Amino acid sequence: MSKTAIIYWSSTGNTEAMANAIKEGAASADLFSVSDISADAAAEYDNLILGCPAMGSEQLEESEFEPFFEELKSKLSGKNVALFGSYDWGDGEWMRTWADAVKATGANLVGDEGLIANNAPDDAALAACKELGAKTAAL
């Protein structure tokens, strides 16, 4: 049986709400705030569901999440990785850039790109989060 971790960073609570809905769909997954897990510990999981909102000019959060992801990248080859996050402006460029970075590691990106929600996730976005969790945990 594969092990799944949901690892996220949230400032306003929107990405955290998405993470909790993903956890509902992936009942056996472990849920972590990025500050509570190291890249080495994350690499022990078969499936990783990573969440970070768009920050600044559509980029990953720079003080905690981006350094964590940079350290994790070399450990992603062959793993199943799903991405999610919320945004308030732009068109989702940060998620496309992040998805491309994951694909470049040799990881299997779950879905064609990451799951995004504009501001607070609505009912449809929360349902999509639950689906993403279930789909990824079943791999």
C-alpha positions as YAML, in Angstrom:
chain: A
units: angstrom
residues:
- id: 1
  name: MET
  ca: [0.00, 0.00, 0.00]
- id: 2
  name: SER
  ca: [1.38, 3.40, -0.93]
- id: 3
  name: LYS
  ca: [1.82, 6.21, 1.57]
- id: 4
  name: THR
  ca: [0.42, 9.67, 0.82]
- id: 5
  name: ALA
  ca: [1.33, 13.02, 2.38]
- id: 6
  name: ILE
  ca: [-0.49, 16.32, 1.96]
- id: 7
  name: ILE
  ca: [1.92, 19.19, 2.61]
- id: 8
  name: TYR
  ca: [0.80, 22.81, 2.39]
- id: 9
  name: TRP
  ca: [1.48, 26.44, 3.30]
- id: 10
  name: SER
  ca: [-1.38, 28.86, 3.88]
- id: 11
  name: SER
  ca: [-1.59, 32.49, 4.93]
- id: 12
  name: THR
  ca: [-5.28, 33.36, 4.70]
- id: 13
  name: GLY
  ca: [-6.68, 29.86, 5.25]
- id: 14
  name: ASN
  ca: [-7.82, 29.29, 1.66]
- id: 15
  name: THR
  ca: [-5.09, 26.78, 0.81]
- id: 16
  name: GLU
  ca: [-5.54, 25.17, 4.23]
- id: 17
  name: ALA
  ca: [-9.27, 24.69, 3.48]
- id: 18
  name: MET
  ca: [-8.26, 23.00, 0.22]
- id: 19
  name: ALA
  ca: [-5.78, 20.77, 2.10]
- id: 20
  name: ASN
  ca: [-8.48, 19.71, 4.57]
- id: 21
  name: ALA
  ca: [-10.87, 18.82, 1.72]
- id: 22
  name: ILE
  ca: [-8.09, 16.83, 0.01]
- id: 23
  name: LYS
  ca: [-7.55, 15.00, 3.31]
- id: 24
  name: GLU
  ca: [-11.26, 14.08, 3.34]
- id: 25
  name: GLY
  ca: [-10.84, 12.47, -0.07]
- id: 26
  name: ALA
  ca: [-7.55, 10.78, 0.85]
- id: 27
  name: ALA
  ca: [-8.62, 9.49, 4.23]
- id: 28
  name: SER
  ca: [-5.43, 7.54, 4.96]
- id: 29
  name: ALA
  ca: [-3.10, 10.40, 3.98]
- id: 30
  name: ASP
  ca: [-0.97, 12.29, 6.47]
- id: 31
  name: LEU
  ca: [-1.55, 16.07, 6.59]
- id: 32
  name: PHE
  ca: [1.31, 18.48, 7.35]
- id: 33
  name: SER
  ca: [1.90, 22.19, 7.37]
- id: 34
  name: VAL
  ca: [5.18, 22.69, 5.49]
- id: 35
  name: SER
  ca: [6.83, 23.90, 8.71]
- id: 36
  name: ASP
  ca: [6.12, 20.51, 10.31]
- id: 37
  name: ILE
  ca: [7.95, 18.23, 7.85]
- id: 38
  name: SER
  ca: [11.38, 18.09, 6.25]
- id: 39
  name: ALA
  ca: [12.09, 17.35, 2.61]
- id: 40
  name: ASP
  ca: [13.79, 14.09, 3.67]
- id: 41
  name: ALA
  ca: [10.72, 12.98, 5.62]
- id: 42
  name: ALA
  ca: [8.45, 13.97, 2.72]
- id: 43
  name: ALA
  ca: [10.59, 11.90, 0.35]
- id: 44
  name: GLU
  ca: [9.64, 8.76, 2.30]
- id: 45
  name: TYR
  ca: [6.11, 9.01, 0.88]
- id: 46
  name: ASP
  ca: [5.10, 7.45, -2.46]
- id: 47
  name: ASN
  ca: [2.48, 10.12, -3.20]
- id: 48
  name: LEU
  ca: [2.87, 13.80, -2.41]
- id: 49
  name: ILE
  ca: [0.08, 16.35, -2.60]
- id: 50
  name: LEU
  ca: [1.68, 19.78, -2.33]
- id: 51
  name: GLY
  ca: [-0.22, 23.02, -1.75]
- id: 52
  name: CYS
  ca: [0.87, 26.63, -1.88]
- id: 53
  name: PRO
  ca: [-0.98, 29.80, -2.86]
- id: 54
  name: ALA
  ca: [0.26, 32.27, -5.45]
- id: 55
  name: MET
  ca: [2.37, 34.95, -3.83]
- id: 56
  name: GLY
  ca: [3.94, 38.16, -5.10]
- id: 57
  name: SER
  ca: [4.16, 38.10, -8.86]
- id: 58
  name: GLU
  ca: [2.69, 34.57, -9.13]
- id: 59
  name: GLN
  ca: [5.34, 32.55, -7.34]
- id: 60
  name: LEU
  ca: [5.57, 30.09, -4.44]
- id: 61
  name: GLU
  ca: [5.74, 31.47, -0.90]
- id: 62
  name: GLU
  ca: [9.43, 32.37, -0.47]
- id: 63
  name: SER
  ca: [10.29, 31.96, 3.21]
- id: 64
  name: GLU
  ca: [9.06, 28.42, 3.93]
- id: 65
  name: PHE
  ca: [7.48, 26.67, 0.98]
- id: 66
  name: GLU
  ca: [9.86, 27.54, -1.85]
- id: 67
  name: PRO
  ca: [12.99, 26.47, 0.10]
- id: 68
  name: PHE
  ca: [11.22, 23.22, 1.08]
- id: 69
  name: PHE
  ca: [10.26, 22.55, -2.55]
- id: 70
  name: GLU
  ca: [13.77, 23.34, -3.81]
- id: 71
  name: GLU
  ca: [15.21, 20.77, -1.39]
- id: 72
  name: LEU
  ca: [12.51, 18.23, -2.27]
- id: 73
  name: LYS
  ca: [12.88, 18.50, -6.07]
- id: 74
  name: SER
  ca: [15.87, 16.16, -6.28]
- id: 75
  name: LYS
  ca: [13.85, 13.49, -4.44]
- id: 76
  name: LEU
  ca: [10.72, 13.54, -6.64]
- id: 77
  name: SER
  ca: [11.72, 11.32, -9.56]
- id: 78
  name: GLY
  ca: [9.29, 8.42, -9.91]
- id: 79
  name: LYS
  ca: [6.88, 9.73, -7.28]
- id: 80
  name: ASN
  ca: [3.25, 10.68, -7.85]
- id: 81
  name: VAL
  ca: [2.87, 14.40, -7.18]
- id: 82
  name: ALA
  ca: [-0.32, 16.47, -7.17]
- id: 83
  name: LEU
  ca: [-0.37, 20.26, -6.75]
- id: 84
  name: PHE
  ca: [-2.99, 22.66, -5.43]
- id: 85
  name: GLY
  ca: [-3.34, 26.22, -4.24]
- id: 86
  name: SER
  ca: [-5.38, 29.39, -4.20]
- id: 87
  name: TYR
  ca: [-4.81, 32.73, -5.88]
- id: 88
  name: ASP
  ca: [-6.27, 36.21, -5.88]
- id: 89
  name: TRP
  ca: [-4.96, 37.74, -9.11]
- id: 90
  name: GLY
  ca: [-3.34, 36.70, -12.35]
- id: 91
  name: ASP
  ca: [-4.28, 33.65, -14.36]
- id: 92
  name: GLY
  ca: [-2.58, 30.77, -12.57]
- id: 93
  name: GLU
  ca: [0.89, 31.24, -14.03]
- id: 94
  name: TRP
  ca: [2.49, 30.19, -10.72]
- id: 95
  name: MET
  ca: [0.77, 26.81, -10.94]
- id: 96
  name: ARG
  ca: [1.82, 26.21, -14.56]
- id: 97
  name: THR
  ca: [5.42, 27.09, -13.66]
- id: 98
  name: TRP
  ca: [5.29, 24.83, -10.61]
- id: 99
  name: ALA
  ca: [3.76, 21.95, -12.62]
- id: 100
  name: ASP
  ca: [6.53, 22.28, -15.22]
- id: 101
  name: ALA
  ca: [9.15, 22.17, -12.44]
- id: 102
  name: VAL
  ca: [7.60, 18.97, -11.05]
- id: 103
  name: LYS
  ca: [7.49, 17.33, -14.50]
- id: 104
  name: ALA
  ca: [11.16, 18.23, -15.04]
- id: 105
  name: THR
  ca: [12.12, 16.16, -11.96]
- id: 106
  name: GLY
  ca: [10.81, 12.94, -13.50]
- id: 107
  name: ALA
  ca: [7.84, 12.82, -11.15]
- id: 108
  name: ASN
  ca: [4.41, 11.70, -12.34]
- id: 109
  name: LEU
  ca: [2.24, 14.82, -12.14]
- id: 110
  name: VAL
  ca: [-1.29, 13.77, -11.19]
- id: 111
  name: GLY
  ca: [-3.58, 15.50, -13.68]
- id: 112
  name: ASP
  ca: [-2.35, 17.77, -16.43]
- id: 113
  name: GLU
  ca: [-1.69, 20.64, -14.05]
- id: 114
  name: GLY
  ca: [-2.41, 21.65, -10.50]
- id: 115
  name: LEU
  ca: [-5.77, 22.37, -8.94]
- id: 116
  name: ILE
  ca: [-6.39, 26.07, -8.31]
- id: 117
  name: ALA
  ca: [-9.13, 28.05, -6.58]
- id: 118
  name: ASN
  ca: [-9.72, 31.78, -6.82]
- id: 119
  name: ASN
  ca: [-9.67, 33.10, -3.24]
- id: 120
  name: ALA
  ca: [-11.73, 30.93, -0.86]
- id: 121
  name: PRO
  ca: [-12.58, 27.60, -2.47]
- id: 122
  name: ASP
  ca: [-16.26, 27.29, -3.36]
- id: 123
  name: ASP
  ca: [-18.25, 24.03, -3.19]
- id: 124
  name: ALA
  ca: [-17.10, 22.96, -6.67]
- id: 125
  name: ALA
  ca: [-13.44, 23.57, -5.78]
- id: 126
  name: LEU
  ca: [-13.80, 21.66, -2.50]
- id: 127
  name: ALA
  ca: [-15.39, 18.74, -4.36]
- id: 128
  name: ALA
  ca: [-12.48, 18.81, -6.83]
- id: 129
  name: CYS
  ca: [-10.09, 18.77, -3.86]
- id: 130
  name: LYS
  ca: [-11.75, 15.66, -2.42]
- id: 131
  name: GLU
  ca: [-11.49, 13.99, -5.85]
- id: 132
  name: LEU
  ca: [-7.82, 14.90, -6.14]
- id: 133
  name: GLY
  ca: [-7.15, 13.42, -2.72]
- id: 134
  name: ALA
  ca: [-8.95, 10.19, -3.49]
- id: 135
  name: LYS
  ca: [-7.33, 9.85, -6.92]
- id: 136
  name: THR
  ca: [-3.80, 10.46, -5.64]
- id: 137
  name: ALA
  ca: [-4.10, 8.24, -2.57]
- id: 138
  name: ALA
  ca: [-5.34, 5.37, -4.78]
- id: 139
  name: LEU
  ca: [-2.13, 5.35, -6.84]
...
